[in-house]
Amino acid sequence: MSEQYASDTLKDFVPEPADTRRVVVLISGNGSNLEALIEAQTHDALGGEVVAVVSNEPDAYGLVRAREAGIDAVVLPHREYESRDAYDGALIKVVERHEPDLIVLAGFMRILTPRFVQRFLGRLVNIHPSLLPDYQGLNTHARALADGVSEHGCSVHFVTEELDGGPVIIQAAVEVAEGENEATLKEKVHAREHLIYPIAVKWCLEGRLQYTGQGVTLDGTPLPSHGMRMSHADAAEELDEDIEP
């Protein structure tokens, strides 16, 4: 096509900007995974925008991270509510006020009620420090070391009423080194969390990822029960970690 060609039809057309997909993040503490999402957003690698961060703990450092990034930081202390259901009712109102396309749990240390989960089913994701379904619940690193496993890691999954039991989206593995302790293993797993969470969020916001009730599809293809799996070597390469021969 000639560079001199000018379309009479299109010369006055200005495309409407696509609606930015909106994310609300729920936290209780430091917010390192929140920081990973903010960093991805800064580099246009999130597929949307974190519009609000909500914490049940008033002194959570993640609130500072949110404010420094110009994100609405909301404190909703759970101790001010007489029951878990009453708190989640208030949390629903706070979340819906921000009209999110996706709700991201990033170290939110509360078990959500069925009422909350059902309200946002298919739009609610969490990251867990193990290769699910192994080590659901707390103290995952200590339990993995006690069992003498050779491989550990983290998983991003859709949230359902079963604790840490929703369909897995993506995992990243880490080899458990000889002499590994809880602190070193936790550090390695955290690095992988920060790597895969923005990927999963981007897939969700771009519409590539769908929760079907029976599992998860990516670009229309059903994922295996463990989701997409990033090997130790692949994750280490992405993170510029030294790999022992």
ZIVENPE-V604834 format. One record per helix or strand of 2 or more residues. SS is the DSSP state (alpha for helix, beta for strand). FROM is the first residue (numbers start at 1). TO is the last residue. If there is no record, write none. Layout:
ss->SS from->FROM to->TO
ss->SS from->FROM to->TO
//
This chain:
ss->beta from->22 to->27
ss->alpha from->32 to->42
ss->beta from->49 to->55
ss->alpha from->61 to->68
ss->beta from->72 to->75
ss->alpha from->78 to->80
ss->alpha from->84 to->97
ss->beta from->102 to->105
ss->alpha from->114 to->119
ss->beta from->124 to->128
ss->alpha from->140 to->147
ss->beta from->151 to->158
ss->beta from->168 to->175
ss->alpha from->182 to->205
ss->beta from->209 to->211
ss->beta from->216 to->218
ss->beta from->221 to->222
ss->beta from->228 to->230
ss->alpha from->232 to->238
//
